[in-house]
């Protein structure tokens, strides 16, 4: 096996990086994960993740973690309401959707990010993850790389795999290709103990998700396993809106005024989100990879997930593509069909770029549909076709 006696450094401990570490360890690889978080409890986890049968769940099955996943996924959290700005329901699958349908192509069970991270962490060998490892740079040394971290001793690895997200510091060592702004920005908020603090919206959600459309804008939200609500105001604006808006994202009253001015015709029930959210709110401009991106494969460095192919979140494919990357890369590195590491990495990268371009285009197109004048009609057609 090509990775025998090779040290592998995975930079980034998100779902993709941890899945990759698990799969490589099952193949006997020497793996360390370098994660900038202080410890396993440091990060505030975002909205739940929906895993797809042929990508995220395929990786979970290959990692031999399906039973742990089944014991921890959020039953019913994949149920959806589509509403307009007046909080009128136009589509609901709450009654029609079965609680469990593993193996069905359209079943997309949801799991809290923190819970998935816990499952993956507990599957790894002790001391696999090196916490508080803020990657700064790396330089070629011997046949591999010397990695430098903030306030940490430098570490040598024969192979480096970037799993460090959309703003990857390792991607520039691989390609000069940059993502482009899609014209859409999302403002993220979180509500704790929503049954008490946002009872009206919590009652609407019923443990599932809501997509509300009106006036070229969206409100997207979902209930977490602990009863919190994660939500996003999604709208068209210029790329530098978050820096130039003049808003203090830690000032709830400023954000509330902004919402009232930006979503002026929306039902007052939605105010409950902005009145009761924790601060700060987080602005997230949405970027997408060029569909024709390419680069010359190297023998000792590659990337997965958002580092390789950041895309809009409007197809629910981000984490699924990252976990599928982990699955396919691990299979290439462990395969006997390649003569060199460069050939193995190239086999992965060629396939990854092809499917990532297709999915990124789908995600970008969905974003256009969701922010159009007739967004509600677009999404009703989409969901009705899916559920036929």
N, C-alpha and C positions, 0 to 999 in steps of 0.2 A: 504494500500500500504506500502511495506516494507521501503520505503524511507521517509515516513511521519515523520516529526520532526527530520530528519537527516540532518546534515550539510555536504555538498559534496564539496571537494576541487579538482578542475581540474588543474593540473600543466602542463601548455603549451597551448598557444593560437593560434595554427595552425588550419587548416581546420577541423581536427578531433576533437580537443578540443572544438572549438567554435560550431561545429555541435552538439556535445554531450550536451553542455550547453543549446543550444536552445531546443533540444528535451526533456531534463530533465525539463526545465522551463515550457514547454507545459504540463508536467505532475505535475506541482505544486511543484517541488523540490526546496530546498534552495541550490543554487549553486553559487560558486565563482570560477573564472578563474584566476590563478596566472601566469602572463606572464612576462618574463625577459626583453622584449623590453621596452624602455623608454616610448613610447606612440604608438598610432595606426599608426603613420607615420614613425616610426623609421627604420623599416626593408626594405632593398632593396629587392624587390620581384623578384623571378626567372622567369623561363619560364612559359608560360601558362599551365593550367591543362586541361586534357581531361577527362570529367566525363562519366561514363558508365551507361547504363540504369538500370542495376540490382544492382548497388552498390552506386556510388556517387550520381546519379540522384534519385535513390530510397530514399536516405536520404534527399535530397533536397525536394522531394515531401512530405515526412513525416513531414518535418519541415515547410511545407506550404510556401515554398519560390520559387516554380517553376516559377511563373510569374515574380518575380524579376530577377531570373536567365535568363529567356528568353529575358528580356529587356536589359541584359548586356553581354550576351555571344558574342564571336567573330565569326561572320558569316564568314564561309569559312576558318577559321584557322585550321580546321581539315583536309584540303586538303594536299595531300602528293606528293612529288617527290622523286623517288629513282634514284640515279645517281652513276656514278663511279668516280674515282679520276680525270678523265679528264673533269668532269662537263658535261658529256653526259647523257641525260635523258633516262632511261630504263623503267620507269613506272610513270604514272601521272593519278590521278583521278580528276583533276581540272575540266574537262568538264563533267564527268559522275556523280559526287557527287552532290546531291541536297543541297540547302542552309539550309533547315530545315527539319528534319525527326524525331522529338521527338516521342519516343515510339518504334522506330525500334532498334533491338538489336545491330546493327553495327553502329548506329549513336552515335558519341562521341564528342559532342560539347565542344569547348574549351572556357576557361574564364581566364582572368588574375588573378593571385594569389591575387593581391591587391584588385581587384574588388570583388572577392569571399569573401575575408576577410571583406570588407566593408559591403556587404550584410548580412553576419552572425553577425557582430558586431551590426549593426543597428536593428537586430531582437531581441537582448537580452534586458533584463530589465536594467535600468540605474545602473551604478556602479557595473555591474556583473564582469567586468574585472579589476583586480588590477594590474596596470602596474608597471614596474620597480621592479618586484618581482623575484629576482634571487635565485632560490631554492638551498639550500646547503645540508640539511639533514632533517631527521625526526626521532621521537622516539615515541614509544607506550605510550599512556596516556589514562587512563580510558578504554573505549571501542573503542577508535579511535587513532588518531595520532596528535602529536604536530609538526608542520612544521616550520623549521627554514629558514630564508632568509637572504641574504647579506644586511646589513644596514637597516633591517626592523624588526618590532615586530613579534615575533613568533605567529602562528595562529593554533588553534585547529580545527580539522575536524573529523566527525564520519567516513567518507569514503573518501579515496584518490584515484584519478584516474590519472595515469601517461599518459600524452600526450606530453611528452618532448623529443620525437625524438630518433634517432638511438643511441645517447650517453646518454640515460636516466639515471638520477641519482636515480630514484625510482626503476627501474628494479631490481637492486641487492637486494632490500628488498623482492622481490618476487621469484627470481630464480638466480642460479649461471650460468645458461646456457648463452653462449656467441656466438655471430655471427662469421662466418669465412670469411676470405678474398677470393674473387672470382677470383683473378688474373688479374682483370681489374681496371684501374684507369681512371678517366675522368678529364680533365682540362677545367674548366668553364670560359667563357668570355662573356662580354656584350658590345653591341655597341649601343650608343645613337644616336637618329635621323638618323637612318640607310639610309633613302633615300638620305640624303646629304653626310653622312660619308662613306657609303659602298654601293654605287648605283648599282654596278654590282650584288652583292649577293642579295640585296633587290629586284632587278628586277627578279632574278631567283625565289625567294621565293613567290612573288605575294601574300603576306599575309598569306601564309601557312607554311608548314614544308618541310625540306629537310633531307634525310638520304643519305650520300655519303659513298661508301665502296671501299676500295682498300688496298692491301698489309697488310692484317690482322688488319687494322685500320679503324676508322670511323671518320667522321665529322657529327654531328647532330645539327640541328638548327631550330629555329622557330621564327616567327615574333610576337611581342607583340602588344597589342591594341594601345599603344601610338607610334608605329612605331619603337621602339627599336628592336634589335635582341639579343636573347640569344643563345649561341652556346657552344658545347662541343667537344673537341678532346678526343676520346675514344680509348684506346689502352691497350695491355697486358704489364704488368711490375710487378716487385716485390712489396710486400706490403708496403715497406718503401721508395718507390721512391720519394714521395713528400718531405720527410725529407732529403733524401740522394742525390737528383739530383744536388744539388749545385746551383739551380736556385733561383734567386730573383724574386718572382712572382709580384713584383711591378716595375720591370725593363722590359719595353716592348721590348727593343732591345734584351735582353737575351732570352725572350720567342720567339721572332721572329726567332732568330738563332736556338733555339731548334726545332721549328716547321720545318724549312727548312731542318734540319738534320734528323728529325724523319719521316717526310712526303716528302721524296726527289723527288718522281715521281709524285706529285700531281700538277694539273693545277695551274697556277699562279693566277687564279681568287680567289682562296681560301686565298691567302695572305691578301686580303682585310680585312678578319676577324681579323687577328692578328695585322695588321698594325693600325687598327682603334678602337680596343677594349679599354674600360676603364681599368684602373689598380686599384687594383691588380687582376690578374687571381686567380682562386681558385681551387686547386687540390682536387679531391674527390675520394679517394679509395673506391671501391664498395664492400659492405659486404652483407652477407645473413645469415638468421637464420638456425640453424640445423632443418631439416625437422621433426625430432622426438622429438622436445623439449616438455617438460612437467614439471609441478610443482604442488605442493599441494595448492589448492585454499584457500585463506584467506577470512575472512568475512568483511574486511574493506579496502582492497586495491586491485586494478587491473590495467590493462594498455591496451591502444589501439594504433593503428598506428605503426609507426616505433619503438616505445618503446617496443612493443610486438613482432613485426615480420618485422624487417628491411629486405629489399630484393632489388635486382638490379632493375633499372628503365626500363628494356628492354621489359616490357609488359604494361607499363603505368598504373600499378595497385596500386602504393603506396598510393596516396591520396584516391583512390577509396576504398581500403581496410580499410583505417583509418575511412572514413565516414560510411562505412558499419559496422565497429566495433561500432561506435557511435550509429548507428541505433539499432543494435542488443542488445548492452549493455543497452541502455535506455529502450528497450522493456522488457528485463529480470528484470531490477530493478523496473519497474512499474507493472509487471505482478502479478496476484493473484495466479498463479499456484505454486509458491514456498513458503515454510514455513519459510525460513530464508534467510538472505542476502547471507550467504555462498553458499546456494543452488542456488540462483539466479546468483551470480557471476560465480559459477562453470558451470551452464548451458551455460552462454556466453562463458567462456574460452574454454570449450571443443569444441564447434562448431567453435570458432575463430581459434583455433590451427589447426583443420582439414582443413579448407578452406585456411588458410594462407600457410600451407605446400604445398598444390597443386599449388597455385599461385606463391609461391616463386620458386618452381621447374620449373614452366613454364618460369618465368623471368630469372632464371639461364640458362636454356636451350637456350632461345632466345639470351642471351649474348654470348653463345658459337657459335651459328649460325652466329651472327653478326660480330664476330672477327675471323672467319675461313678463310682459303685460298679462298674458294668459297663463301664468304659472299654475294656477289651481287646475285649470282644464288639462294642461300638459301632464301634471302629476296624477290626476285621476285616471287619465287614459293609460298611463304607465302602470299604475298599480292594478287597474282592472284587467289589463292584459296579462300581468304577472300571475294573477290569482284565478285566471280562467282554467 
